[in-house]
Amino acid sequence: MAQKKDAVVLLSGGLDSSTCLYEAKAAGFSVIAMAFDYGQRHKIELSSAEKIAKTAEVKEFVIAPLNLRVFGASALTSDEIHVPKGGTDLDKNHHIPVTYVPARNLIFLSMATSLAEARGASTVYIGVNALDYSGYPDCRPEFIEAFKKTADLATRAGQQGSALQIITPLIDKTKSEIVKRAVELNVPLELTWSCYDPVLIDGKLVPCGQCDSCILREKGFHAAGYSDPALPNI
């Protein structure tokens, strides 16, 4: 039997990235999962990422340290900026929300590209989505296409004719479509974490149920016709 090719999958521990990981597995790749400890408010997502990587039996799981908190400028990396609640920051037609982390996906993809080249992997998967979320500039198809061209120019593999593939299987899917696909792929949804601003209740961190990420997730599960095993309190 032919040896599986390696793919680096960016894994935050959330619904989208976890579904992306299982898409890579379904496509026949041996997965190298990559998460980032970037100073995020919701660092608990790393625990979810680790559990999902273990459940998926990935070839390698990497947590890369990356302190974006020193820059701040985002509700996810600064305690001075509050996470919006109640869907107040979901109008993507008018502004980029305060939960946008400056150039985060550009940084993440650059590091994933470096890891892929170091491991000899042919492909990088990223679970960006341009439909149901807040219009982050680094989630758009135009950004992904531009990054592909940059990676070809900036890497040895690209210059030697082995262009790295950047796969975005969820980019044009609604949140409900992602939920349905996750169920089809047997993603361990009970292990996933989406909340930006977890709260401590009885000594345990639980999803707030009110941040934009929680609200979008809840709407996605509802529209798909499934209950959310990871957010029982919403």
N, C-alpha and C positions, 0 to 999 in steps of 0.2 A: 504494500500500500504506500502511495506517495506521501512524503512528509508534508504536514500542514505548513503553510506560510504563516509568518508572524504578522500580527497587526497590533499597533498601540491604540488603546481605547481610553479616551479621557473619561474618567469616572468620578463624579462628585458624590455619588450615593443617592442621587435623586431619581425621580421617575424617568426622565428623558435619557440621562446618561446610562442608567441601568438597562433600559430597553435597547439602547445603542450597543451595549456590550453583548447582549444576547443576539442582536442582529449580526454582529461580527461572528459569533459562534455558529449561528445558523448558516452563515456564508462559508463556513469551513475553515475559519482562521484559528490559529492558536493565539490566545489573547495575552498581551502584556497590558495590564490595567495601570493607569497613572492618575493619581490624585494629588492635590496640592494643599499643603498647610500654609495658607497665604495670609493668615491673620484675620480670617473671616469670623464674624460674629457667631455664626452657626457652625462652629468647629465640630459639633456633634456629627455632622454629615460624614466626617472621616471614618467614624466608627461604622456607619452604615456602609460606606464604600468598602471597608475591609471585610465586613460580613458578606456582602454581595460577591466580592471577588473570590472569597473562599468557597461560597456556595456554587459559584460558576466554575470552580476548579481552573482558574486562570494559570497560565504558565508562570507569570511573575506579577507581583503587585508592588508598585513603587509609590511612596508618598514623598513628594519633592517639597522641601522647605522653600518658602518664597514669601518674604515679609512685605506685603503690600500695605500693611497698616501704617508703615512709616510715611506713606504718601497720603493716606486718608482719602478725602474727597468723595466718599461713598458711605451710605448707611450700613453697608456690610463690613466696612473696614474702619469705621470711626464711631466711637461712642458719643460723639458730639452731634451726630446726625441721626435723627429718629427714623426707624423703619415705618413707612406709611401703613396705616391700617384701614380696613373697611373698603378696599378697592379704590382708594382715592388717587392712586398713582398708575392707573391702568390705561389711561387715554393716550395711546401711543401716537396719535395723530398730532399732538400738540407739543409734547416735550419728551425728553429722555429722562426717565425716573431717577430718583436719588439712589436707588439700589444698583444702578449701573456702576461697575468697578472699572475705572479708566483702562481701556485697552486690554482687559483681562483675557479675552479669547485670543487676541494677538500674542500675548505672552504665553498663554497655555499651549497654543498651537506651535509656537516656536520651540518650546521645551519638548513637546511631544515629538516634533520633527527631529530634534537632536537625539532623543532617546531612540527613535525608530532607526536613525542612521547608525547609531552606536550598536544597536542590536541586530542590524541587518534586516529590519522589518520593511515590508513593501508598502504598508498601508497605515494610515491614521484614521480612526473614527472619532467624530465629535457630534454630540447630540444637539447641535444648535437648531432652533426652531424660529421661523420668521412669521408665523401666522398668529398664534394665540398669545404671544407674550408682548413685552412692552416696547418693542421697537429699538432694542439695543443695537447700536450701529455695527457691532462685531458679531451679530447673528444673521446678517443679511447674506444672500447668495453672492452679491457683488464682492463682499469682503472675502468669502471663501475662494472665489475664482482668482482674485488678486493675490491671495496668499499662496495659492498653488503655483502661480507664476514666479513669485518671490522665492519659494522653496526650491524650484527648479534651478534658479540662478545662484542660490546661496549654498547648495549642498554638493558634496562630491558625487553622490548618487545621481543627482539631477544633471550634473555636467558630464557624467559618463553614460548618459542615456537611459538611466533607470529611474525615471521620474517617480517620486513618491505620490501615491494616490491618497487624496483626502476625501473620505466618504462621509456624507451627511444624510443618513437615511430618514431623518425626521423633519427635515427643513421645511417641507411643505405640508405637514400633517397638522390637523387640529389636535388639541389636547385629548379629546375623546377618542380620536383615531389612534393616538399613541397608547392610551389605556387599553383599547381593544387589541392592539398589536402586542402589548406587553402580556396580556392574558394568553394570547395565542402562543407566545414564546415561552410561557411558564416562568416569567420573571418573578422572583420572590418579592412581590410588592409590599408585603408586610415588613420587609427590612429596609425599604427605601425611606429617605428623609428629604422633605422639600422646604420645610419652614425656615424663614430667614431670622426669626426672632423668638427662639424657644423660651418657654417659661418654666420655672421650677415649681412643681407641685408635689408635696409629700416627698421631697428629696429626689425627685426624678424630673429630668427635662422632658417636656412634652411640646408638641406643636401648638403655636398660639391660636391657629384657626382664623386669624384675622389679617395677616399680611397678604400681600398680593399673590405670593407663591402658593400659600395655603388655599386662597380663594380660587385661583385658577385650577389647582389640582382638584378641589372639591367639585367644581363645575365640570371638569373633564370626566371624573368618575360618574357623576350624576347623568351627564349626557350619554355616556357609554352604557349606562344601565347596570353599573356595578357599585357595590359598597366599597369603601376604601379601608382595607385592613390595617393601614398604618396611621390613619387619622380618625379613630373611633369617636373623638369628642367633637367633631365638626358636623 
